[in-house]
Amino acid sequence: MAVITLSMPDDSLKAEMDKMEFMNWSAVAREAIRERIAQLAVLDAIAAKSKLTEKDALEIGRKIRKSRHKRYQENGW
């Protein structure tokens, strides 16, 4: 079995994990990685069928970001 090492952003996260001795954090990490790989595989499949160019995708992203920003401003966020 392969071994990986994870870095914690701060000691408090590790301390919280240590309080929950019953948790198998390796299993949690494995499952999270498995799920992310499955999500990325779906995205790859969608992207492979897409006729959008990178330029098109960036433009759509800009429009979405601009729309969300406007909505947040209107709602006072």
Residue, then its C-alpha position, 0 to 999 in steps of 0.5 A: m500500500a502506498v503511503i502519503t503524508l498530509s500537512m495540517p494548516d495549524d496545530s488546532l486542526k490536528a488537536e481536534m482530530d486527536k480528540m476524536e480517537f474513534m475516527n479512522w482519519s486515514a479512511v476519511a482521507r482515502e474516501a475524500i480522495r476517491e470522491r474527488i477523483a470520481q468528480l474529476a472523472v465526470l468533469d473530464a468526460i463532460a469536457a471531452k464532449s464540449k465544443l467550448t474553447e478555453k476562451d469561451a469557458l473563461e468568458i462564461g466564468r467572468k459573466i457568472r462571477k460578475s452576476r454573482h458579485k452584483r447579486y451579493q451587492e444587491n443583498g448587502w453581503 
